[in-house]
Amino acid sequence: MASIPAICSASIVSRLTPAVSRSTIAVNRKATKQKPTNTPNTVSAPMPSRTWRRGAGPVGAPGMPEWGNLPIPKALLRRGVRDMVRICDGRMSGTHYGTCVLHVSPEAAIGGPLALLRSGDRVCLDAPAGRLDMLVDATELAARRAAWQPPPSRYPRSYAALYQAHVGQASEGCDFDFLAAPGEVPEPAIF
């Protein structure tokens, strides 16, 4: 096995454990006034575990805010967990503690892999190989993809609607599609 990055515990890289949903995304909780179904203080998961947040990408949030700070749930801290894989399609600034996988792309809001992940699914992080895989049967994933519906847009018009319709994914630099077109842009004529 190749060397593991310093931010990643060797024990975490080599284990396969069920994923635990932190909760629904923050923006949806605020919009619908619903309580999350799996709150951080009531997590019952094997140790160590993975946790994820979806809907924090360029389209889902929108704007890819710094929601990637996923602290270890208190219930797991009380059980002695000091590091776990945290997965998010959003971002965070600076350095942070523990093992975090950010900028997952394509994001959940457009049907990326996190949109199909469910509590209890097994995931495998292989940091040296740069891989994050859902260990879910292909038939089950196909059924989830067929049933998946994009979240409703909160913005029928405005700059936010324009942004969501035209922004690229994190892996593409979050640029507008109309600005990323190939070819040169001529200098404007000066009169």
Summary of the structure (lengths in Angstrom):
residues: 191
radius of gyration: 18.6
end to end distance: 63.9
largest distance: 71.8
contacts: 533
relative contact order: 0.16
helix: 25%
strand: 14%
